[in-house]
Amino acid sequence: MPYCWEKSGWGDNDFTFSTVAGAHSGTKAMKVELTRRVEGDRKALITESATCAPPVTPGKQYDLGLWYKSTTPDTSLTLFRHDATAGWQYWTDLKTLEIAGSWTQATVRTPAVPAGTDRITWGVSVYGTGSATTDDYTMEQVADTLPPATCTGTAEQCANGKWDVLPTQNPVRSMHSVVLNNGKVLLIAGSGNSEEQFNAGTFTSAVYDPVAGTYKTIPTPKDMFCSGHVQLQDGRVLVMSGNKAFPVVGGHGYEGYKDSYIFDPVTETYSKTNDMNDGHWYPSATELGNGDIISFGGLREDSTGSVTAELWSDDEQKWLPLWQVNQTWSYWGLYPSMILMQDGRLFYSGSHVFGNGTPGTGSAIYDYDANVMTAVPGLQNKDERDQSASVLLPPAQDQKVLTIGGGNIDSNPDANRLTDIIDLKTANPAYTVGPPLPQGTVDLGAGPVAETGNQGKMYLSAVLLPDGKVLETGGALHNRANPVYESSIFDPATSTFDPVAPDPEERGYHSSAFLLPDGRVMTTGDNPGNGTWNHDVSIYTPPYLLKGARPTITSVIDNEWVYGDTQRITTDRPIAKAELIRPAAVTHSSDPNQRFVDLPLSVDGNNVDLNVTSNPNLAPPGWYMLFAVDANGVPSVAKWVHLQGPSALAAESTADAHVHSFADSLQGAVTEPGEKRTSQKVSPTISGCDRHYGSINVCVPTVFPDEVKKTTAARCAWLKTNDYGLLKINGKDDPLKLDPSKDGVACGAKDLKRR
């Protein structure tokens, strides 16, 4: 190898490293060739040493260049960085190199150098049979061209952003929010958790237009209350299961049906698909790299827990029969957060809805192809992560997941302020303790007061922002009670939370928050235990929109994109980065498909070439919001682009996915598929509501918060403080002792006299 260059790579392949004549300049060039490959790659890298690896400055960007010839499309310019504490580590793939028979120049700009990084190294990875010959590597620091930002609001707003409550309310009781590829928002309510609407067969959705500020009510064929949903690669929305029946005292619990529908954003109508194999009230929904949708968990038609995995085939446009889907016969619970990893495996983060986490460590990696689950350690207090939020941190290439907060509706403790971070690039990933969630104020019945001790929140939302940070907002302290007013922005680069202005509205159970194409965040919903609904809608303007003029994407040459491709845009002024953000499909604090995919730049004035990942597992096929962001973190308004599915990969000149050897030495307990079974027994009170009291949309907690004494007077006082109103007794039992007079009404005057 030439001085200051080293051989690198991994996997099962046959390869040669050599220096060859016919260089671009001088007498020799480097050549890396693979003659056989099962997996892995080979690359020539600048030597990882203080002598050879060039120094860098955190926060700066660098233009890298080289000349190359290649006989395979499966080549990528791969970047590593040296962290002063953690040592050398993979950073990112910057650019896929096209086949070139003659010397061709490739240039690409690095992302901003992360804090703690003092040196970088890079080279061309070859991960398919063929060769890459390279020469004349260059590196140049990018000059600072943008003046400092100018505040366009008050000092408070520029530091913490601002909230506005819209004058027009959401007309439906929606707990599902899906951003469509035309910029509108589908708000799905079904019955809206209303027994009256369910009995009347009144099921609703609405489409909100953020530009016009208007709503259009959509006929909805079935009770999609607590269904699953995900955008398909063509932009339509797949909606699976929903509510077949509400619980009956002394009988069954919630029941999920097998029906499935597709919503078309063009016609704004629902159409039925074939049925799923099982009922799934509260199912997960994760898009895979080939455009298929995999779903787990939920409640069946008989209100037991579903152990049936479901697979929607993008090719066949239908749910596959049971025998065509790998089954572990495991019960994953309700809305299990299943996040697609860069190699196609699924990471179950431990975020879920209702009660305890799964047995064991509460988190796992599931390999669908091998059909095995491996426990992942480190998640704090895994049985109090009910309605926590988990998010794949920006950029997706970093493969880090943040899990925030949570509680437990069964035991009803104070929700916590725990956060956990896991790096799925490590050989044996494990959660590590993150910074504590900032505290806000909580309304315990007499108005907001400061949170104390370890009080945090459940029911919160986590939203990816175009500046590469994460907004967390909303939540409540207890089971459908005691709203928490707190919002903060998490910076993955520094692993810190920055408290910002809180949403002035209650945003607990059945609330959601999501990014709009203009860079603002919309929040909607709240459904406390007394059965009321908050129809107010809030809009958050983050600080980055109060820093002066925004960059503009003046043209997108083509909005149909292919993996491994280079796509040109023009901007009205210099930008520092660009990314794809998948539009939200969120409910119950859960949006496992949410992701921010970095697009490394090659810059020539206002012409910017965007280098698209070759790996569909990093950016599953579909419609994305394309943002351009300047050096002050100010984003453009998004343009919509379509990242095409597997059919776009048919050409021989198109690169295959560059997959890395991350998480390849798992040491957790391995679970093989169990014996085939029908279901998992689940308590009828799984939702944490005692149905002996009030109507079906009312939730009297099965366990009151710890500070409420176990007396009739104390419990009735708590219910009064939380505006429960008149509660009739359903049936003859009174497990919470709210009707000692036995007159059929809880907390009546006679009941309180008896104490």
C-alpha positions in Angstrom: 0.0 0.0 0.0 1.2 3.6 -0.6 2.4 5.5 2.5 -0.4 6.5 4.8 -2.9 4.1 3.2 -4.2 0.9 4.7 -6.4 -2.1 3.8 -9.8 -2.4 5.4 -13.1 -4.2 5.0 -15.1 -7.2 6.3 -17.2 -10.1 5.3 -17.1 -13.2 3.1 -15.4 -12.2 -0.1 -12.3 -12.7 -2.3 -10.3 -9.6 -2.9 -7.0 -8.0 -4.0 -5.4 -4.7 -3.2 -2.8 -3.5 -5.6 -1.1 -0.4 -7.1 -1.3 -0.2 -10.9 0.1 1.9 -13.7 -1.9 4.3 -15.8 -2.6 6.7 -12.9 -4.5 9.9 -13.2 -1.3 11.7 -12.3 2.1 10.4 -11.4 2.9 6.8 -11.9 0.7 4.7 -9.7 -2.9 4.4 -8.6 -4.6 2.2 -6.0 -6.9 -0.6 -7.1 -9.4 -2.7 -4.9 -11.0 -5.6 -6.6 -13.6 -8.2 -5.5 -13.8 -11.4 -7.5 -16.3 -13.2 -5.2 -18.7 -11.7 -2.7 -21.3 -13.2 -0.3 -21.3 -10.2 2.1 -19.2 -7.3 3.2 -16.9 -4.9 1.5 -13.2 -4.0 1.0 -11.7 -0.5 0.9 -8.4 1.4 0.9 -8.4 4.0 3.6 -6.2 6.8 4.7 -4.4 5.2 7.7 -6.2 5.8 11.0 -3.3 7.5 12.8 -2.3 10.9 14.0 0.5 11.0 11.4 -1.7 10.2 8.4 -5.3 11.1 9.1 -6.0 14.8 8.4 -7.1 17.0 11.3 -10.6 18.6 11.3 -12.4 21.2 13.3 -15.8 20.4 14.9 -18.7 22.2 13.3 -16.8 22.7 10.0 -17.5 21.0 6.7 -15.0 19.7 4.2 -15.1 19.1 0.4 -13.5 15.7 -0.4 -12.5 14.8 -3.9 -10.8 12.0 -5.8 -10.4 10.6 -9.3 -11.6 7.1 -10.0 -12.4 4.3 -12.5 -14.9 1.6 -11.6 -16.3 -1.6 -13.2 -19.0 -2.0 -10.6 -21.9 0.2 -9.4 -21.4 -1.2 -5.9 -18.9 1.4 -4.7 -19.3 4.1 -2.1 -17.1 6.8 -0.6 -17.1 5.9 3.1 -16.1 8.2 5.9 -14.7 7.5 9.3 -14.0 9.8 12.2 -11.8 9.8 15.3 -13.6 10.7 18.5 -11.2 12.0 21.1 -12.9 9.8 23.7 -14.3 6.8 21.8 -11.6 6.4 19.2 -12.1 5.6 15.5 -15.6 4.8 14.3 -17.7 4.7 11.2 -19.3 8.0 10.3 -21.3 7.7 7.1 -21.4 6.8 3.4 -21.1 10.0 1.4 -21.6 9.1 -2.2 -22.2 6.1 -4.5 -19.9 6.2 -7.5 -21.2 5.4 -10.9 -19.4 2.9 -13.2 -16.7 4.8 -15.1 -14.3 3.4 -17.8 -12.1 6.4 -17.8 -10.8 8.7 -15.1 -13.7 10.6 -13.5 -13.7 13.1 -10.7 -16.0 12.7 -7.7 -16.5 15.4 -5.1 -18.7 15.5 -2.0 -19.1 17.6 1.1 -19.0 16.1 4.6 -21.7 16.9 7.1 -20.6 19.3 9.9 -17.9 17.6 11.9 -19.4 16.3 15.2 -18.2 17.6 18.5 -15.3 15.7 19.9 -14.0 14.7 16.5 -10.3 15.6 15.8 -9.5 13.6 12.6 -11.2 11.9 9.7 -10.3 9.3 7.1 -12.0 8.1 4.0 -11.8 5.8 1.0 -13.8 4.0 -1.6 -15.7 0.8 -0.4 -16.2 -1.9 -3.0 -19.1 -4.1 -2.0 -19.9 -5.9 -5.3 -17.8 -8.0 -7.7 -15.6 -5.7 -9.8 -13.0 -3.1 -9.1 -12.4 0.6 -8.2 -9.2 2.3 -9.1 -8.5 5.7 -7.3 -6.0 8.5 -7.4 -5.4 12.1 -6.4 -7.4 12.5 -3.2 -8.1 16.1 -2.1 -9.6 17.7 1.0 -10.5 21.4 1.5 -12.3 23.1 4.4 -15.5 24.9 3.3 -15.4 28.6 3.9 -18.0 30.3 6.1 -20.2 32.4 3.8 -23.3 33.0 5.7 -23.6 35.9 8.2 -25.0 35.2 11.7 -28.7 34.9 12.0 -30.9 37.9 12.8 -33.7 37.5 15.3 -37.1 38.3 13.7 -39.2 37.9 16.8 -38.9 38.7 20.5 -35.8 37.5 22.3 -38.0 34.9 24.1 -39.4 33.6 20.8 -36.0 33.5 19.1 -34.7 31.4 22.0 -37.7 29.1 22.6 -40.0 29.4 19.6 -43.7 30.2 19.9 -47.1 28.5 19.9 -50.3 29.6 18.3 -53.7 28.0 18.9 -55.6 28.0 15.6 -59.0 29.8 15.4 -60.6 26.8 13.6 -61.0 23.6 15.6 -60.4 20.0 14.4 -64.0 18.8 13.6 -63.3 15.2 14.5 -62.1 13.3 17.5 -59.0 12.1 15.7 -56.2 10.1 17.4 -54.4 9.2 14.2 -52.5 11.8 12.1 -50.9 11.0 8.7 -49.1 13.6 6.7 -50.0 13.0 3.0 -47.7 13.5 0.0 -49.6 16.6 -1.1 -48.9 18.4 2.2 -52.3 17.8 3.7 -53.0 15.8 6.8 -55.3 12.9 7.2 -56.9 12.9 10.7 -58.6 9.6 11.5 -61.2 9.3 14.3 -63.5 6.4 13.5 -65.9 6.5 16.5 -63.5 8.9 18.3 -63.7 6.7 21.4 -67.3 7.6 21.6 -69.9 4.9 22.5 -72.7 7.1 21.0 -71.0 7.5 17.7 -70.1 3.8 17.6 -73.6 2.7 18.3 -74.9 5.1 15.6 -72.4 3.8 13.1 -71.0 7.3 12.8 -67.3 7.0 11.8 -65.3 10.0 10.7 -62.0 11.2 9.3 -61.0 14.7 8.1 -58.4 16.0 5.7 -56.7 19.2 6.9 -55.1 21.7 4.5 -52.4 23.6 6.4 -52.1 26.2 3.6 -55.8 27.0 3.4 -56.5 26.3 7.1 -59.6 24.2 6.2 -61.0 20.8 7.0 -62.9 18.4 4.8 -64.8 15.6 6.5 -64.3 12.2 4.9 -66.8 9.3 4.9 -65.2 6.5 6.9 -66.4 3.0 6.3 -65.5 1.4 9.7 -64.5 2.2 13.2 -60.8 2.9 12.7 -60.4 4.0 16.3 -57.0 2.7 17.4 -56.1 1.1 14.1 -52.6 0.9 12.6 -51.5 3.0 9.6 -48.5 3.7 7.3 -47.9 5.3 4.0 -47.3 2.9 1.1 -44.5 3.6 -1.3 -46.9 5.1 -3.8 -48.2 7.7 -1.3 -51.5 6.0 -0.4 -52.2 5.1 3.2 -52.7 1.6 4.5 -55.0 1.5 7.5 -55.3 -1.8 9.3 -57.8 -3.1 11.9 -59.6 -1.0 14.4 -62.3 -1.3 16.9 -64.9 -4.1 16.5 -66.4 -3.7 19.9 -66.1 -1.8 23.1 -65.6 -3.7 26.4 -68.6 -5.2 28.3 -68.5 -5.3 32.1 -68.1 -8.9 33.2 -67.4 -10.0 29.6 -65.0 -9.2 26.9 -62.6 -6.3 26.5 -61.9 -4.3 23.4 -62.0 -6.3 20.1 -60.1 -5.8 16.9 -61.4 -6.6 13.5 -59.5 -8.1 10.5 -60.6 -5.5 8.0 -58.1 -3.3 6.2 -58.4 -0.2 4.0 -56.4 2.1 1.8 -56.9 5.8 1.7 -56.1 7.6 -1.6 -54.9 11.2 -1.1 -56.0 12.0 -4.7 -59.6 10.9 -4.5 -59.7 11.3 -0.7 -61.6 8.1 -0.3 -61.2 4.7 1.4 -61.2 1.4 -0.4 -61.2 -2.1 1.1 -58.3 -4.5 0.8 -58.4 -8.2 1.6 -58.6 -9.1 5.3 -55.7 -9.6 7.6 -55.3 -13.1 9.1 -56.3 -11.9 12.6 -57.8 -9.0 14.4 -55.4 -6.3 15.6 -56.7 -3.5 17.7 -53.6 -1.3 18.4 -51.2 -3.0 15.8 -47.7 -1.8 14.8 -47.0 -1.0 11.2 -43.4 -0.8 9.8 -42.4 -0.4 6.2 -39.5 -2.6 5.1 -36.8 -1.8 2.5 -38.7 -3.6 -0.2 -41.9 -1.6 0.3 -43.7 -4.4 2.2 -45.4 -3.6 5.5 -44.9 -5.8 8.6 -47.3 -5.7 11.6 -47.4 -7.2 15.1 -49.5 -7.2 18.2 -52.9 -5.8 19.1 -56.1 -7.5 20.2 -58.0 -10.1 18.3 -61.7 -10.4 17.5 -62.2 -12.2 20.8 -60.2 -9.5 22.8 -57.3 -11.8 23.4 -53.8 -10.7 22.4 -52.8 -11.5 18.8 -49.6 -13.6 18.3 -49.9 -13.4 14.5 -47.4 -11.4 12.4 -48.9 -9.9 9.3 -47.2 -9.0 6.0 -48.5 -6.7 3.3 -47.0 -7.4 0.0 -46.2 -4.3 -2.0 -45.8 -6.4 -5.2 -49.1 -8.2 -4.8 -51.0 -5.4 -3.0 -52.5 -7.6 -0.4 -52.0 -9.2 3.0 -50.3 -12.5 2.6 -51.8 -15.7 3.9 -50.5 -17.0 7.2 -48.4 -19.7 5.7 -46.4 -17.2 3.7 -45.4 -15.1 6.8 -42.7 -16.1 9.3 -44.2 -16.5 12.7 -42.6 -16.6 16.2 -46.1 -16.9 17.9 -44.9 -14.2 20.3 -47.2 -11.5 21.8 -45.5 -8.1 21.3 -48.3 -6.2 23.1 -50.0 -3.1 21.8 -48.4 -0.6 19.4 -45.0 -2.1 19.9 -42.4 0.3 18.4 -40.6 -1.7 15.7 -37.9 0.3 13.9 -36.2 -0.8 10.7 -32.4 -1.2 11.0 -29.9 -0.6 8.2 -29.6 -4.4 7.5 -33.3 -5.1 7.4 -33.7 -6.4 11.0 -36.2 -4.8 13.3 -35.4 -3.1 16.6 -38.1 -3.3 19.2 -37.4 -0.2 21.3 -39.5 -1.1 24.3 -42.0 1.7 23.7 -45.5 0.3 23.8 -49.1 1.1 25.0 -50.7 -0.1 28.2 -49.1 -1.8 31.2 -45.8 -3.6 31.5 -43.2 -4.2 28.9 -42.5 -7.5 27.3 -40.8 -10.2 29.4 -37.1 -10.1 29.8 -35.1 -6.9 29.1 -38.1 -5.2 27.4 -36.3 -4.6 24.2 -35.1 -6.9 21.3 -33.7 -7.2 17.8 -35.9 -9.3 15.6 -34.4 -11.0 12.5 -37.4 -11.8 10.3 -35.4 -13.8 7.8 -33.8 -16.0 10.4 -37.0 -15.7 12.5 -35.2 -15.3 15.8 -35.4 -12.6 18.5 -32.4 -11.5 20.6 -32.8 -9.6 23.8 -31.2 -6.1 24.0 -30.1 -5.0 27.5 -30.1 -1.6 29.3 -33.6 -0.2 29.0 -34.3 1.5 32.3 -37.5 0.5 34.2 -38.9 -1.4 31.2 -42.3 -1.9 32.9 -42.8 1.9 33.2 -42.3 2.8 29.5 -46.0 2.6 28.6 -46.7 5.3 26.1 -43.1 6.5 26.0 -41.8 7.8 22.7 -39.0 6.2 20.6 -37.4 7.8 17.6 -34.6 7.0 15.2 -32.3 10.0 15.8 -31.1 12.2 12.9 -29.5 11.2 10.7 -30.8 7.6 10.1 -27.2 6.7 9.0 -26.1 7.0 12.6 -28.5 4.2 13.7 -29.2 5.6 17.1 -32.5 5.4 18.9 -33.8 7.7 21.7 -36.6 6.5 24.0 -38.2 9.1 26.2 -40.4 9.0 29.3 -43.4 6.7 29.9 -45.5 5.4 32.8 -47.8 2.4 33.5 -51.6 2.6 33.4 -52.0 -0.5 35.5 -50.0 0.6 38.5 -50.4 4.3 37.7 -47.2 5.7 39.2 -46.0 9.2 38.4 -44.8 9.1 34.8 -41.0 9.2 34.7 -38.4 11.4 33.1 -36.1 8.6 32.0 -34.4 8.7 28.6 -32.3 5.9 27.0 -30.1 6.0 23.9 -28.9 3.0 21.9 -26.2 2.9 19.2 -27.2 0.1 16.8 -23.9 0.4 15.0 -22.0 -1.3 17.9 -21.3 -5.0 17.8 -23.5 -5.7 20.8 -25.9 -2.8 21.1 -27.2 -1.9 24.6 -29.2 1.0 25.9 -27.2 3.6 27.8 -28.7 6.2 30.2 -29.6 9.5 28.5 -30.0 12.9 30.0 -33.1 13.3 32.2 -36.2 14.8 30.5 -36.7 18.4 31.5 -39.5 19.1 33.9 -42.4 21.5 33.3 -45.6 22.2 35.1 -48.4 19.7 35.8 -52.0 20.4 36.5 -53.0 18.3 39.5 -56.5 19.8 39.6 -55.9 23.3 41.0 -53.9 24.7 38.1 -50.3 24.1 36.9 -47.6 23.7 39.5 -43.9 22.9 39.0 -43.1 19.2 38.7 -41.0 17.8 41.5 -38.8 14.8 42.3 -38.7 12.4 39.4 -42.0 13.4 37.9 -41.9 13.3 34.1 -44.6 12.3 31.6 -46.2 9.7 29.4 -48.3 10.3 26.2 -45.6 12.6 24.8 -44.8 13.0 21.1 -41.3 13.1 19.5 -41.0 15.0 16.2 -37.9 15.1 13.8 -37.0 18.6 12.8 -35.3 19.7 9.6 -32.3 21.2 11.5 -31.4 17.7 12.7 -32.9 18.0 16.2 -35.9 16.4 17.9 -38.9 18.2 19.5 -40.6 16.4 22.3 -43.9 17.9 23.5 -47.1 17.1 25.3 -47.9 14.4 27.9 -49.5 13.8 31.2 -48.4 12.5 34.6 -51.0 9.8 35.2 -53.4 7.4 33.5 -55.4 9.9 31.4 -55.0 12.6 34.0 -52.9 15.6 35.0 -51.6 17.2 31.9 -47.9 18.2 31.8 -47.0 21.5 30.1 -43.4 21.0 28.8 -41.6 20.9 25.5 -37.9 20.7 24.7 -35.6 20.1 21.8 -33.1 17.3 21.9 -29.8 17.7 20.1 -28.3 14.4 19.0 -24.9 16.0 18.5 -24.5 17.0 22.1 -27.1 14.6 23.7 -28.8 17.4 25.5 -32.3 18.7 26.0 -33.0 22.4 25.6 -36.4 23.5 27.2 -38.5 25.6 24.9 -42.0 27.1 25.0 -44.6 24.6 26.0 -47.8 23.9 24.1 -50.5 25.9 26.0 -53.1 23.2 25.3 -53.5 19.9 27.2 -51.9 17.1 25.1 -52.3 13.8 26.9 -53.9 10.5 25.8 -54.9 10.4 22.1 -52.8 13.5 21.3 -50.3 13.7 18.5 -47.6 16.0 17.1 -46.1 16.0 13.6 -43.9 18.1 11.2 -45.6 20.1 8.5 -43.8 20.7 5.1 -43.2 24.3 6.0 -41.1 23.3 9.0 -43.7 24.1 11.7 -45.1 21.4 14.1 -48.8 20.8 14.5 -50.4 19.2 17.6 -53.9 18.0 18.1 -56.1 16.0 20.5 -56.4 15.1 24.2 -58.9 12.6 25.7 -58.7 12.6 29.5 -60.4 10.0 31.6 -63.6 12.1 32.0 -64.3 11.4 28.3 -64.0 14.9 27.0 -62.1 15.8 23.9 -59.8 18.8 23.1 -60.6 19.9 19.6 -58.1 22.8 19.7 -55.1 22.7 17.3 -51.8 24.2 18.1 -48.9 25.2 15.8 -45.3 25.5 17.0 -42.9 27.8 15.2 -39.4 26.6 16.2 -36.6 29.1 16.8 -35.1 28.3 13.4 -38.0 30.0 11.7 -37.2 33.2 13.6 -33.7 33.7 12.3 -34.3 35.7 9.2 -34.7 34.8 5.6 -35.1 31.1 4.7 -33.2 29.4 1.9 -35.4 28.4 -1.1 -35.1 25.3 -3.2 -35.6 27.1 -6.6 -35.7 23.9 -8.6 -35.7 20.1 -8.3 -34.6 18.6 -11.7 -36.4 15.4 -11.0 -38.8 14.4 -8.2 -38.6 10.7 -9.1 -35.4 9.4 -7.3 -33.5 6.1 -7.4 -31.3 4.6 -4.7 -27.6 5.3 -5.1 -28.4 8.2 -7.5 -27.2 11.8 -7.6 -30.0 14.4 -7.9 -29.5 18.0 -8.6 -31.3 20.9 -7.0 -30.7 24.6 -7.2 -31.0 27.0 -4.2 -31.1 30.7 -3.9 -28.2 30.8 -1.6 -25.6 28.5 0.0 -26.8 25.6 2.1 -25.0 23.5 4.7 -27.1 20.3 4.4 -30.1 18.6 2.9 -32.2 15.7 4.0 -35.2 13.6 3.4 -37.8 13.4 6.2 -40.4 10.8 6.0 -43.9 12.3 6.7 -45.6 11.4 10.0 -48.0 8.6 10.6 -48.4 8.9 14.3 -50.7 7.7 17.1 -50.4 7.0 20.8 -46.8 8.4 20.9 -45.8 5.9 18.2 -44.4 6.6 14.7 -41.7 3.9 14.1 -41.3 4.9 10.5 -40.3 8.4 11.2 -36.7 9.1 9.9 -34.3 11.8 8.8 -32.0 10.7 6.0 -28.9 12.8 5.3 -28.2 13.7 1.7 -24.4 14.5 1.4 -23.8 17.4 -0.9 -21.6 18.1 -3.9 -21.7 21.9 -4.4 -21.0 24.1 -7.4 -22.3 27.5 -6.5 -26.1 27.4 -6.2 -26.1 24.0 -8.0 -26.2 21.3 -5.4 -26.0 17.6 -6.2 -27.6 15.4 -3.6 -26.2 12.0 -3.1 -28.9 9.5 -2.3 -28.3 6.4 -0.1 -28.0 3.1 -1.9 -29.7 1.3 1.0 -33.5 1.1 1.0 -33.4 0.0 4.7 -32.2 3.5 5.6 -34.9 5.2 3.5 -37.7 2.8 2.6 -39.4 3.6 -0.7 -42.1 6.3 -0.7 -42.6 10.0 -0.7 -40.4 12.2 1.4 -40.1 15.9 2.3 -36.8 17.3 1.0 -35.4 20.2 3.1 -32.4 22.3 2.4 -30.9 23.9 5.5 -28.4 26.8 5.7 -25.4 27.1 8.1 -27.6 28.8 10.7 -29.9 25.8 10.8 -32.7 27.6 8.9 -34.6 25.2 6.6 -36.4 25.8 3.3 -40.0 24.9 2.8 -40.0 21.2 1.8 -40.3 19.9 -1.8 -41.9 16.5 -2.2 -39.8 13.7 -3.9 -40.5 10.1 -4.5 -37.9 7.6 -3.7 -38.7 4.6 -5.9 -39.0 1.0 -4.8 -37.4 -2.2 -5.9 -38.5 -1.9 -9.5 -36.1 1.1 -9.8 -33.1 -1.2 -8.9 -33.5 -3.5 -11.9 -30.8 -1.8 -14.1 -27.3 -3.3 -13.9 -25.8 0.1 -13.6 -27.7 0.8 -10.3 -26.0 0.2 -7.0 -27.1 -2.5 -4.6 -27.5 -1.6 -0.9 -24.3 -0.9 1.0 -25.0 -2.7 4.3 -22.5 -2.5 7.2 -21.6 -5.2 9.8 -23.3 -3.4 12.6 -24.9 -5.3 15.6 -23.2 -8.5 14.4 -22.1 -9.9 17.8 -25.3 -9.9 19.8 -24.9 -11.5 23.3 -28.5 -11.3 24.6 -30.7 -14.2 25.1 -32.0 -15.7 21.8 -35.6 -16.8 21.5 -36.5 -19.2 18.7 -40.1 -19.5 17.4 -42.4 -21.1 19.9 -45.1 -23.6 19.3 -48.0 -22.5 17.2 -50.8 -21.0 19.3 -53.9 -19.0 18.7 -53.5 -16.1 21.1 -52.2 -14.6 24.4 -54.6 -14.2 27.3 -55.1 -10.5 28.0 -57.0 -8.8 30.9 -60.3 -7.1 29.9 -59.1 -4.1 31.8 -55.9 -3.8 29.6 -56.7 -0.1 29.0 -56.5 0.7 32.7 -60.2 1.6 32.9 -62.7 0.2 35.3 -65.8 -0.3 33.2 -68.1 -0.6 36.2 -68.4 3.1 36.2 -69.8 5.5 33.7 -70.2 5.3 29.9 -67.7 3.6 27.7 -65.8 6.7 26.7 -65.1 7.4 30.4 -62.1 5.9 32.1 -62.2 5.6 35.8 -58.7 4.3 36.6 -58.4 0.8 37.9 -55.7 2.1 40.2 -55.7 5.7 41.4 -52.5 7.7 41.7 -50.4 7.0 44.8 -51.3 10.3 46.5 -55.0 9.4 46.5 -56.0 7.6 49.7 -57.9 4.4 49.3 -61.1 5.8 50.7 -64.4 6.6 49.0 -64.1 10.2 50.0 -60.6 10.6 48.6 -61.3 8.8 45.3 -64.6 10.7 44.8 -62.7 14.0 45.5 -60.2 13.1 42.8 -62.9 12.3 40.3 -64.6 15.6 41.1 -61.4 17.5 40.7 -60.9 15.9 37.3 -64.5 16.7 36.1 -65.9 13.2 35.8 -69.4 14.2 36.5 -72.3 11.7 37.1 -71.1 8.1 37.0 -73.7 5.3 36.9 -72.7 1.9 38.2 -72.6 -0.8 35.5 -73.7 -4.1 36.9 -73.8 -5.1 40.6 -70.1 -4.9 41.5 -68.4 -1.9 43.0 -64.7 -2.8 43.1 -63.4 0.7 43.8 -66.1 1.2 46.6 -67.5 4.4 45.0 -71.1 3.5 45.8 -71.3 2.2 49.4 -75.0 3.3 49.5 -75.7 1.0 46.6 -78.0 3.4 44.9 -76.5 2.8 41.5 -74.6 6.1 41.3 -71.0 6.6 42.2 -69.9 9.3 44.6 -73.4 10.5 45.5 -74.3 12.4 48.6 -75.2 9.3 50.5 -71.9 7.6 49.6 -69.8 10.6 50.9 -71.8 10.6 54.2 -70.9 7.0 54.8 -67.2 7.7 54.1 
